[in-house]
Amino acid sequence: EKLSSRSEPYNCTSITGYESFWSCCTSSDRKGFNGVVTFCKKGITRSASSLPFPDDVCRTSSGSDNGNDNNKKRATNANANISLNLNAQGRCIMTDHGKFVIFNVYAPASTSSNPMWHKMKFLIELRKCMNEQRVKYNKQVLLVGDLNISRSGLLDRHWRFRSIHVDYVLGEVEDERRRQQKYQDGQEKSGDGGGVEGEGECLKNNDSERNANNECCDELKSAPTPLPEWKIQLATQWGKIQKSLSTIEILPITTEKMSTGSTNQKYRSRVTIVNNSDGNHSDSNNDNNSSSNNGSNNGSNSNNNNRRKVYIGKTEAHKEDCLYNFTFPQYTYYDHDLEKEMIQLQANVVPITTLHELMSKIANVHWDERTLSSMANCSVLSGIVDEMRPHVNWLNRELLADDGMVDAFRLLHPTAKGRYTCWDQRTNGRFENMGARIDYTIVDKAIVQYITPDGSNTNNNAAKNDQGPRLRSCNYNSSDKDFNSEEAALHAATASGLFQGASVYGGGIAQPSKKALDSQFGDGEHDNDDVPHTGIIYTPPSYSDHVAVSLYLNSKWDEEYVDTSLELNTKCPLTKKAQPHKSQTSISSFFGKGVIKNGISTTKHSLTSTPSLLTSSLKLKPSRSKSKKPLKRKSSNESKASSSQKKKVSIQRFFQK
């Protein structure tokens, strides 16, 4: 509405030398912050579409997420009829530039309002649209925007946001216990002079024909590798944690905003912990988060002393969120195209920070920062969790492996750590660089040869340092110049301390200084900060919780793919819809309001920007009047009075409009 009425406050539609193409959220049941826009230099765009998905996808679809009762989920799916108008959600704008197309997207996050089946439906249909452009129209495809997906848990997500597959760890501990038992049994037999059972058979077998018996012999000969202590502790205490979580209750909590003094009703989880009768678990870690039992409940004093109630988690706006944070069932969703259930996440996959809190408050086991970091950086555990997530598989397997697309950032910076594009503004996460990389520039393989690290005059940009193409790191001056390190990434995210976060006392996020902006957009003092590049542009926190990602294509790309003489097809209905700011209200909408029948207006509001359509609209008026019954002849006085009244009504309607 603001675009079509030219009341958009920042005047983004009128940037000199550029065309803009918009996809706005018009869905009545999914209004939010959806919406994407692509700005293109004039003369390089043929057409655009904010309706890239086919009509049959945009009617209705059924699906639900359920992590507890699969039978109940099937029944829910059978009766559901949920609107899935992907085109109306303002999540994708496609622009056609002759030899290539650009898909600019804002993919749904997986939340209570956007369940996993909805996210996957968007991703699946997006991939179909891109494949259609390749196969049917012979176009190269570039995909840019917020996919709400972290490719790799180890590189693209801060360790505090990673998860542990508890069942896998329990299996490791059990397997290690069995190996130790076999080893001890073998040592005892060896000490009796009998040797290791099966040793003779092992020696007879050829190395190339080793079987399970040979491996068993090796297992008995060498001592088992000890597991990290945290795995043993988790296996020992997990049963107690599950028992305590079974007592979870959600309680109302009143919170106060420090800046205004206003109060809000929120919720928090509380569990009852039953300590062992030997009293090994003390209450010293309760602090102000636990409420003691005063003995008023039924039961003996010994039972009362062995029970304590502890608050866990943060305050949440909804009860459901409190429960969701501390229940770990297997989550599934229904794929209505394949007509079968798909696993969204296996049971007992627990975020590291949640597991840390449960071990500390319930099991009285405290892990330090180094232990937590080592847990999160375990490549095996991280890979197992990533492979479970269907949206991660969509990106890594289907888009990158099967379709041959390339993540431009990882192409140039395969080992860079901490290079995130989104942070939690509420907790000032950017200033500890606790974020995730979820914004991408992904291109077809044929485009890779045109990707350049930056636009400096140096012929071999990759040879500027031993680490490869240099990432922007503001005032990072480490002696080893490791621009792929987490320390360098922190400098970049905070502009070496020039960016400021929000105060706990309110007032919003501080506006950046000119010096802070110059650190990203060039002031002549920072090497290569004032040239275009492939990487990340760290815009200030006051702009958004996201930062910009950039892709630099060299001059050969311009010569072979960019046609600067393209004429925008303004008559195309899809292009016109993608440019609502160019539509103007027709004259007929002022004076052709239509008639009122039974309290319902018959007016059809039409937006047009061409004189031919406007002329056609005006020519229709006499034809409509002919279909009516002939009017009675009026006297001259009656005609004058009637004419005057009509003028008053028309003028009144004009100013109301």
C-alpha positions in Angstrom: 0.0 0.0 0.0 2.8 2.4 0.9 4.6 1.6 -2.4 1.6 2.1 -4.6 0.6 5.3 -2.8 4.2 6.6 -2.9 4.2 7.0 0.9 7.2 4.7 1.5 9.1 6.7 4.1 12.7 6.2 2.9 12.0 6.8 -0.8 13.8 3.6 -1.8 11.8 3.4 -5.0 13.5 6.5 -6.5 17.2 5.7 -6.6 18.8 7.4 -9.6 19.9 5.0 -12.3 18.2 1.9 -10.8 15.0 -0.1 -11.2 13.6 -1.7 -8.2 11.4 -4.9 -8.1 9.4 -5.8 -5.0 7.7 -8.8 -3.5 5.5 -7.8 -0.6 3.6 -9.9 1.8 -0.1 -9.8 1.0 -1.1 -12.9 2.8 -3.7 -12.1 5.5 -2.8 -15.0 7.8 1.0 -14.7 7.6 1.8 -11.0 7.9 5.1 -10.2 9.4 8.5 -8.9 8.3 8.4 -10.8 5.0 9.3 -8.9 1.9 12.3 -8.7 -0.5 13.4 -6.2 -3.1 16.1 -6.3 -5.9 17.7 -3.1 -7.2 19.1 -3.4 -10.7 20.9 -0.8 -12.9 18.7 0.4 -15.7 19.1 -1.3 -19.0 20.1 -4.8 -17.7 16.7 -6.3 -16.8 14.2 -7.8 -19.1 11.4 -8.7 -16.7 10.6 -9.5 -13.1 8.2 -11.7 -11.2 7.0 -11.7 -7.6 4.9 -14.7 -8.4 7.5 -17.4 -9.3 5.7 -20.3 -7.9 3.0 -22.2 -9.9 -0.7 -21.7 -9.1 -1.3 -25.2 -8.0 1.2 -24.7 -5.2 -0.5 -21.6 -4.1 -3.9 -23.0 -3.4 -4.1 -25.2 -0.3 -1.9 -27.8 1.3 -2.1 -29.9 4.4 0.5 -30.7 7.0 1.6 -30.4 10.6 4.5 -31.0 12.9 4.2 -33.3 15.8 6.9 -34.8 17.9 4.9 -37.0 20.3 2.2 -39.0 18.7 2.6 -40.0 15.0 -0.9 -41.5 14.9 -2.4 -38.2 16.0 -0.3 -36.4 13.4 -1.7 -38.6 10.6 -5.2 -37.7 11.7 -4.3 -34.1 11.9 -2.9 -34.2 8.3 -6.0 -35.9 7.0 -8.3 -33.2 8.2 -6.0 -30.2 7.7 -6.6 -27.7 4.9 -4.0 -25.0 5.5 -3.4 -22.1 3.1 0.1 -22.2 1.5 0.1 -19.3 -0.8 3.8 -19.0 -1.3 3.5 -16.2 -3.8 1.5 -14.0 -1.4 4.1 -14.3 1.4 6.6 -11.9 -0.1 9.5 -14.3 0.1 10.9 -14.4 -3.5 11.5 -12.0 -6.4 12.9 -13.3 -9.6 14.6 -10.9 -12.1 15.4 -11.9 -15.7 18.6 -10.4 -17.2 18.7 -12.2 -20.5 21.3 -14.9 -20.1 20.9 -15.3 -16.4 18.2 -14.9 -13.7 18.5 -13.9 -10.0 16.3 -15.4 -7.3 16.3 -13.1 -4.2 14.7 -14.9 -1.3 13.8 -14.8 2.3 13.1 -18.4 3.3 10.8 -19.3 6.2 12.4 -20.1 9.5 11.1 -23.3 11.3 9.0 -21.9 14.1 5.6 -22.5 15.6 4.0 -20.2 13.1 6.1 -21.6 10.2 6.4 -25.4 10.8 9.0 -27.5 9.1 6.7 -28.8 6.4 6.0 -25.2 5.3 9.8 -24.4 5.2 10.5 -27.5 3.2 7.7 -26.9 0.8 9.1 -23.4 0.0 12.6 -24.8 -0.5 11.4 -27.7 -2.7 9.3 -25.4 -4.9 12.2 -22.9 -5.1 14.5 -25.6 -6.4 11.9 -26.6 -9.0 11.7 -23.0 -10.2 15.4 -22.6 -10.6 15.7 -25.9 -12.5 12.9 -24.8 -14.8 14.9 -21.7 -15.7 17.9 -23.8 -16.5 16.2 -26.5 -18.5 13.4 -24.7 -20.2 14.9 -21.3 -20.8 18.7 -22.1 -20.8 19.5 -19.5 -18.1 22.3 -19.4 -15.5 21.0 -19.1 -12.0 22.1 -17.0 -9.0 20.4 -17.5 -5.7 20.9 -14.7 -3.1 19.3 -13.9 0.3 18.4 -15.3 3.7 17.9 -19.0 3.5 17.6 -19.5 7.3 20.0 -22.4 7.0 23.5 -22.9 8.5 25.4 -25.2 6.2 27.9 -26.5 8.7 27.6 -26.7 12.4 31.3 -26.4 12.9 31.9 -23.3 10.7 28.6 -21.6 10.2 27.2 -21.6 13.7 28.6 -20.4 17.0 29.4 -23.4 19.2 26.8 -22.2 21.8 24.1 -22.8 19.1 25.1 -26.4 18.3 23.5 -29.6 19.7 24.6 -32.9 21.1 22.9 -36.2 20.1 22.7 -37.7 23.6 21.6 -41.2 22.4 24.7 -41.4 20.2 26.9 -40.5 23.2 25.2 -43.1 25.4 25.9 -45.6 22.7 29.6 -44.7 22.5 29.9 -45.1 26.3 28.2 -48.5 26.2 30.4 -49.7 23.4 33.5 -48.5 25.2 32.4 -50.3 28.4 32.1 -53.5 26.5 35.5 -53.1 24.9 37.1 -52.5 28.3 35.4 -55.6 29.6 36.7 -57.7 26.7 40.2 -56.2 27.2 40.2 -57.0 30.9 39.0 -60.5 30.3 41.7 -61.0 27.7 44.4 -59.7 30.1 43.2 -62.1 32.8 43.5 -65.1 30.4 46.9 -63.9 29.1 48.1 -63.7 32.7 47.0 -67.3 33.3 49.3 -68.4 30.5 46.5 -69.4 28.2 47.2 -66.6 25.8 44.5 -64.6 24.1 41.6 -66.6 22.8 41.6 -66.9 19.0 45.2 -65.5 18.7 46.4 -68.5 16.6 43.5 -68.1 14.1 44.4 -64.4 13.8 48.0 -65.2 12.8 46.9 -67.6 10.2 44.7 -65.2 8.3 46.2 -62.9 5.6 46.1 -59.2 6.3 44.0 -58.6 3.2 41.3 -61.1 4.5 40.8 -59.7 8.0 37.5 -60.6 9.4 35.5 -59.8 12.5 37.6 -62.3 14.5 40.9 -60.5 13.6 39.5 -57.2 14.7 38.3 -58.7 18.0 41.9 -59.9 18.6 43.3 -56.5 18.0 40.7 -55.1 20.4 41.9 -57.5 23.0 45.6 -56.8 22.5 45.4 -53.0 22.8 44.0 -51.0 25.7 40.8 -49.1 24.8 41.1 -45.4 24.2 39.6 -43.6 27.2 36.5 -41.4 26.4 36.3 -37.8 27.4 35.1 -37.4 31.0 32.1 -35.3 29.9 30.7 -38.3 28.0 31.0 -40.6 31.1 29.3 -37.9 33.2 26.4 -37.5 30.7 25.8 -41.2 30.5 25.8 -41.5 34.3 23.4 -38.6 34.9 21.0 -38.7 31.9 18.6 -41.0 33.6 18.2 -38.6 36.5 17.8 -35.6 34.2 15.0 -37.4 32.3 13.3 -38.3 35.6 13.4 -34.6 36.7 12.1 -33.3 33.4 9.1 -35.6 33.7 8.0 -33.3 36.6 8.2 -30.1 34.6 5.6 -27.4 35.3 5.0 -24.0 33.7 4.6 -21.1 36.1 3.6 -17.5 35.4 6.3 -14.9 36.1 6.0 -11.2 36.3 8.9 -9.3 34.6 9.7 -5.6 34.8 11.2 -3.5 32.0 14.1 -1.5 33.5 13.7 1.5 31.2 10.0 2.1 31.7 9.1 0.2 34.9 6.2 -1.6 33.0 5.5 -5.2 33.9 4.7 -8.1 31.6 3.2 -11.5 32.2 5.6 -14.3 31.1 6.3 -18.0 31.9 9.1 -20.1 33.1 9.8 -23.9 33.6 10.3 -25.5 37.0 11.2 -29.1 37.8 11.3 -31.2 40.9 14.6 -33.0 41.6 14.8 -36.1 43.7 18.2 -36.5 45.2 19.8 -39.8 46.1 19.3 -41.1 49.6 23.0 -40.8 50.3 22.7 -37.0 50.1 25.6 -36.6 47.6 23.8 -33.8 45.7 23.8 -30.6 47.6 21.5 -27.6 47.1 24.4 -25.1 47.0 23.8 -24.4 43.3 20.2 -23.4 43.8 20.9 -19.7 44.5 17.8 -17.6 43.8 16.5 -20.0 41.1 15.1 -22.7 43.4 12.2 -22.7 45.8 12.6 -24.8 49.0 10.0 -27.2 50.4 8.9 -25.9 53.7 7.6 -29.2 55.0 3.9 -28.4 54.5 3.5 -31.2 51.9 2.5 -34.7 52.8 5.4 -37.1 53.4 8.2 -37.7 55.7 10.9 -35.2 56.6 13.5 -37.4 54.8 11.5 -37.2 51.6 11.2 -33.5 51.9 14.9 -33.1 52.4 15.6 -35.1 49.2 13.4 -33.0 47.0 14.0 -29.6 45.7 12.4 -27.4 43.0 14.5 -25.6 40.5 13.7 -23.1 37.8 15.3 -23.9 34.4 15.5 -21.9 31.2 14.6 -18.3 30.5 11.3 -16.5 30.8 9.2 -17.0 27.7 6.2 -15.2 26.3 4.2 -18.4 25.7 3.8 -21.6 27.8 4.4 -23.7 24.7 7.9 -22.3 24.3 8.8 -23.2 27.9 7.7 -26.8 27.3 9.3 -27.0 23.9 12.8 -26.0 25.2 12.9 -29.0 27.6 11.2 -31.8 25.7 13.3 -33.8 23.3 11.1 -36.3 21.3 11.6 -37.3 17.7 10.1 -34.6 15.6 8.5 -35.5 12.2 6.6 -33.6 9.5 4.3 -34.9 6.8 5.4 -34.4 3.2 2.2 -34.1 1.3 3.9 -34.5 -2.1 5.6 -37.8 -1.2 2.6 -38.7 1.1 4.8 -40.0 3.9 6.3 -38.8 7.2 9.8 -37.4 7.2 12.1 -37.1 10.2 12.8 -33.5 11.2 15.0 -34.3 14.2 15.7 -37.5 16.1 15.0 -37.9 19.8 17.3 -36.5 22.5 19.1 -34.0 20.3 19.8 -31.3 22.9 21.3 -27.8 22.5 24.7 -27.6 24.3 23.6 -24.6 26.4 20.5 -26.5 27.5 22.5 -29.6 28.3 24.9 -27.5 30.3 22.2 -26.0 32.4 20.5 -29.4 33.0 23.8 -31.0 34.1 24.6 -28.1 36.4 21.2 -27.6 38.1 19.9 -31.2 38.2 23.1 -33.4 38.3 25.3 -30.8 40.0 28.0 -31.4 37.4 29.6 -28.2 36.1 31.4 -28.0 32.8 33.8 -25.2 32.1 34.1 -23.2 28.9 36.9 -25.3 27.5 34.8 -28.5 28.0 31.8 -27.0 26.4 33.8 -25.8 23.4 35.4 -29.2 22.9 32.0 -30.8 23.0 30.7 -28.4 20.4 33.7 -28.8 18.1 33.5 -32.6 17.9 33.3 -33.0 14.2 31.6 -36.4 14.4 28.8 -35.3 16.7 28.3 -32.1 14.7 28.1 -34.0 11.4 25.6 -36.4 12.8 23.2 -33.7 13.9 23.6 -31.8 10.6 22.7 -34.9 8.6 19.4 -35.2 10.5 18.2 -31.8 9.5 16.1 -31.9 6.3 16.8 -28.2 5.3 20.5 -28.7 5.7 20.4 -31.7 3.5 18.4 -29.7 1.0 21.2 -27.2 0.8 24.2 -29.4 1.0 23.0 -32.5 -0.9 20.3 -31.3 -3.4 21.3 -27.8 -4.2 25.1 -28.0 -4.0 25.9 -31.6 -4.7 23.1 -32.7 -7.1 22.4 -29.4 -8.9 26.1 -28.4 -8.9 25.6 -24.9 -7.4 28.5 -23.3 -5.5 28.5 -21.3 -2.2 30.7 -18.4 -3.3 31.9 -17.5 0.2 33.0 -21.0 1.0 34.6 -21.3 -2.4 37.1 -18.5 -1.5 37.2 -19.0 2.3 36.7 -22.7 3.0 38.2 -22.6 6.5 37.2 -19.2 7.8 35.7 -19.4 11.3 33.2 -17.1 13.0 32.1 -15.4 9.8 28.5 -15.0 10.6 25.7 -12.9 9.0 23.1 -12.8 11.7 23.1 -12.3 15.5 20.5 -12.0 18.3 20.0 -8.3 18.9 18.2 -8.9 22.2 21.3 -10.3 23.9 23.9 -8.2 22.0 25.2 -11.4 20.6 27.1 -9.6 17.9 29.6 -8.2 20.4 30.7 -11.7 21.4 30.3 -12.8 17.8 27.7 -15.4 18.8 25.8 -15.8 15.5 25.2 -17.9 12.4 25.8 -17.7 8.7 22.4 -18.0 7.0 22.7 -15.4 4.2 24.3 -16.6 0.9 25.3 -15.9 -2.7 25.0 -19.3 -4.4 25.6 -19.6 -8.1 25.6 -22.2 -10.9 29.0 -23.9 -11.5 29.5 -22.2 -14.9 29.7 -18.8 -13.1 32.5 -19.9 -10.8 35.2 -18.9 -13.3 34.0 -15.2 -13.1 34.1 -15.0 -9.3 36.9 -12.7 -8.0 38.0 -12.0 -4.4 37.9 -8.2 -4.9 38.2 -5.4 -7.4 41.7 -4.2 -6.5 44.3 -3.7 -9.2 46.4 -6.6 -8.0 46.5 -9.3 -10.6 46.7 -12.2 -8.2 44.4 -11.3 -5.4 44.7 -14.7 -3.8 48.4 -14.3 -3.3 48.2 -11.3 -1.0 48.8 -13.4 2.0 49.5 -17.1 2.9 45.8 -17.6 4.0 44.4 -17.0 0.5 42.0 -14.1 -0.3 41.9 -11.7 2.6 38.7 -11.2 4.5 37.8 -7.8 5.9 38.9 -7.7 9.5 38.9 -4.0 10.3 41.9 -3.2 12.7 42.9 -6.8 13.3 46.7 -6.7 13.6 47.7 -10.2 14.8 51.3 -11.1 14.1 50.3 -14.3 12.3 47.8 -12.5 10.1 45.3 -15.3 10.3 42.3 -13.6 8.8 40.4 -16.9 8.9 40.5 -17.0 12.8 37.7 -16.3 15.2 39.6 -13.3 16.6 39.7 -11.7 13.1 36.0 -12.4 12.7 35.2 -10.6 16.0 37.1 -7.6 14.9 35.1 -7.5 11.7 31.7 -8.0 13.4 32.3 -5.2 15.9 34.5 -2.9 13.7 37.2 -3.4 16.2 35.0 -2.0 19.0 33.6 1.0 17.0 30.1 -0.5 16.8 28.0 -0.2 20.0 25.2 -2.4 21.2 22.0 -1.7 23.0 22.1 -0.5 26.6 20.3 -2.6 29.3 18.6 0.7 30.3 16.9 1.1 27.0 17.3 3.7 24.3 17.8 1.3 21.4 21.0 0.5 19.5 23.5 3.3 19.2 24.0 4.9 15.8 27.4 4.3 14.2 30.0 7.0 13.9 31.4 8.0 10.6 34.7 6.3 11.5 32.8 3.1 12.1 31.1 3.3 8.7 34.3 4.2 7.0 35.8 1.0 8.3 33.5 -0.9 6.0 32.9 1.4 3.1 36.4 2.8 2.7 38.3 5.8 4.1 41.7 5.2 2.5 43.2 3.9 5.7 42.1 0.2 5.6 43.6 -2.0 2.9 41.1 -3.0 0.3 38.1 -1.9 2.4 37.0 0.6 -0.3 36.8 -1.8 -3.2 34.1 -4.3 -4.1 34.7 -7.9 -3.0 33.3 -11.3 -2.5 32.5 -11.8 1.1 30.7 -10.0 3.9 30.0 -6.3 4.4 29.6 -5.7 8.1 26.8 -3.0 8.2 26.1 -1.5 11.7 23.9 -3.3 14.2 21.5 -0.3 14.1 20.7 -1.2 10.5 19.6 -4.8 11.1 20.3 -8.0 12.9 21.7 -9.2 9.6 24.7 -7.9 7.6 25.2 -7.9 3.8 26.9 -10.5 1.7 28.6 -9.6 -1.5 29.6 -11.3 -4.8 32.2 -9.7 -7.1 32.2 -10.9 -10.8 35.0 -9.8 -13.0 34.9 -7.9 -16.3 34.7 -11.1 -18.4 31.3 -11.7 -16.8 30.1 -8.3 -18.0 31.4 -9.0 -21.5 29.8 -12.4 -21.9 26.6 -12.2 -19.8 25.5 -8.6 -19.1 23.5 -6.9 -21.8 23.2 -3.2 -21.0 20.7 -2.5 -23.8 17.8 -4.6 -22.5 14.4 -2.9 -22.4 12.2 -3.6 -19.4 8.9 -5.2 -20.5 6.6 -2.8 -18.7 3.5 -4.3 -20.3 4.2 -7.7 -18.7 1.6 -8.1 -15.9 4.2 -9.9 -13.7 6.7 -7.1 -14.1 4.0 -4.5 -13.4 3.0 -6.3 -10.2 6.7 -6.3 -9.1 6.8 -2.5 -9.4 3.8 -1.3 -7.4 5.4 2.1 -7.0 5.0 2.7 -10.8 1.2 2.1 -10.7 -1.0 5.2 -10.4 -4.6 5.6 -9.5 -6.8 6.0 -12.6 -9.2 8.9 -13.0 -12.2 6.5 -13.1 -11.5 5.6 -9.5 -12.3 9.2 -8.5 -15.5 9.6 -10.5 -16.6 6.1 -11.2 -17.2 4.9 -7.7 -20.0 2.6 -8.9 -23.4 2.2 -7.3 -24.4 0.9 -3.9 -26.7 -2.1 -3.9 -28.0 -3.6 -0.7 -25.2 -1.8 1.2 -22.5 -3.4 -1.1 -20.4 -1.3 -3.5 -20.0 -2.7 -7.0 -16.9 -0.6 -7.6 -13.9 -2.4 -9.1 -10.8 -0.5 -8.1 -8.3 -0.7 -11.0 -4.7 0.5 -11.1 -3.4 1.5 -14.5 -0.4 3.4 -15.8 -1.1 3.5 -19.5 -3.4 5.9 -21.4 -4.8 3.2 -23.6 -6.2 1.2 -20.6 -7.5 4.4 -19.1 -9.3 5.3 -22.4 -10.8 1.9 -22.6 -12.1 2.2 -19.0 -13.8 5.5 -19.9 -15.4 4.2 -23.0 -17.2 1.5 -21.1 -19.3 4.0 -19.2 -21.8 4.8 -22.0 -22.3 1.1 -22.8 -23.3 0.4 -19.2 -25.8 3.3 -19.2 -27.6 1.9 -22.2 -28.4 -1.3 -20.4 -30.5 0.6 -17.9 -34.1 1.6 -18.2 -34.7 4.9 -20.0 -34.9 7.8 -17.5 -37.9 10.1 -17.1 -37.6 13.5 -18.6 -36.9 16.1 -16.0 -37.8 19.8 -15.9 -35.0 22.4 -16.3 -35.1 23.3 -12.6 -34.9 19.6 -11.6 -32.0 19.1 -14.0 -30.1 22.1 -12.5 -30.7 20.9 -9.0 -29.6 17.3 -9.9 -26.5 18.6 -11.7 -25.5 20.7 -8.7 -26.0 17.8 -6.3 -23.8 15.5 -8.5 -21.0 18.1 -8.6 -21.0 18.3 -4.8 -20.9 14.6 -4.4 -18.1 14.3 -6.9 -16.0 17.0 -5.3 -16.6 15.5 -1.9 -15.6 12.0 -3.1 -12.5 13.5 -4.8 -11.1 15.0 -1.6 -12.0 12.0 0.5 -10.0 10.0 -2.0 
